[in-house]
Amino acid sequence: MLTLRNNEFIYILKFSFLTAIIMICLYSILCTRKCFFMSNNYQRILCPISWSDNSMNALKETVNYTRNHNIQLDILYVIDSTLLAFGSFQPVMSPQQQKELAEIYEKKMTNLIQKILDEGSSMYQVHSHIRFGDPRKVICENFLEEYRNDLIVLGQPHLNHLHRALTGSVYTYVSKYASCDILTIH
């Protein structure tokens, strides 16, 4: 039979108590992370996309949540006119160029919305938007004022250092200046 001295017994008790506290903390962190959406009463969610894998993963999670909780979803793609004009002799795109580019992305957006509707979302629940301009300003200033979104869901930024240095990160700007809650999905 194993006998323990008083010091060993106290040590075992302290160790098991600390282990229990650590397990409770980890559990609460994981539950908080998975239940972030549920802790607030959101009515209209904005999910800006850039067609990257990260933004599409964020959109997928947001679509699932909005479908299950009957929440309005705005999907926004901003055609970054600052990058289109960079390095060209034309500082501004012509109306014809804007129209052609808008048609291309409207087709992509229509296909995306159809896929979301095929998965079970309502056509009254999902709204698509295409805008021209600086994505940072369009998201934080123009779009939020017009549609009054409660939450912005962003995918983790994917820019390289050069692009971020030239234009600044949309994620950083939105997280700093948006007037509503922000959730980043990795």
Secondary structure, DSSP 8 states (H G I E B T S, - for coil): -----HHHHHHHHHHHHHHHHHHHHHHHHHHHHHTTGGGS--SEEEEEE-SSHHHHHHHHHHHHHHHHHT-EEEEEEEEEHHHHHTTSS-SS--HHHHHHHHHHHHHHHHHHHHHHHHTT--TTTEEEEEEEE-HHHIIIIIIHHHH--SEEEEE-----HHHHHHH--HHHHHHHH-SSEEEEE-
